[in-house]
Amino acid sequence: MDTKGTLVAILTAFFIHVVNTTAGVFIARHALKKDLNLFLAIVFGSLAARGVLVIGAAWYCLSTIEMEALSYSLTFAVTGFVFLMGEILFFHQSYEKNKGRVRRPVSRLLKKKIEELILASAYGTENLALA
C-alpha cells in the first residue's frame, strides 16, 4: 500500500481524530458518574494523555512513514478543531442533562485549598500536618 498518497494522508489524519474523540466521549461518560474532583482529574488527565498520543501519532505519520505533509496537516488541523468542538458540545450537553445531580461547587473546593495555603504560609509547612 502506498503510504505517500494524498487520500491515505487525509484518511489517516481523520481516523486519528475519530479515535481520539471517541475515546474522549467514552472516558467522559464514565467520569460523569464520579465526584467533581475525580471527574475533573479523569477528564483533564485523559485530555493530556490523549494529546500526547495524538501528537506522537502525527509525528510518526509525518516523519517515519513520510506521508504527504500538506494534505495530512490540513486535514489534521481542520478535523482536530471540528472534533474538539464536538467534544466540548458533548460535555456541555452532558452537564446540562446531569444538572439536577448534587455536586459540590468548585468554590468550596478552592476555599479549602486556599485555607490550607494560608495556614502553610502562616505557620510554615512543617506545622501544616498538625493543623
FENJONOR-V910947 format. One record per run of one state. SS is the DSSP state (H for helix, E for strand, L for the rest). FROM is the first residue (numbers start at 1). TO is the last residue. If there is no record, write none. Layout:
((SS FROM TO) (SS FROM TO))
This chain:
((L 1 5) (H 6 31) (L 32 35) (H 36 64) (L 65 68) (H 69 97) (L 98 105) (H 106 123) (L 124 124) (H 125 127) (L 128 131))
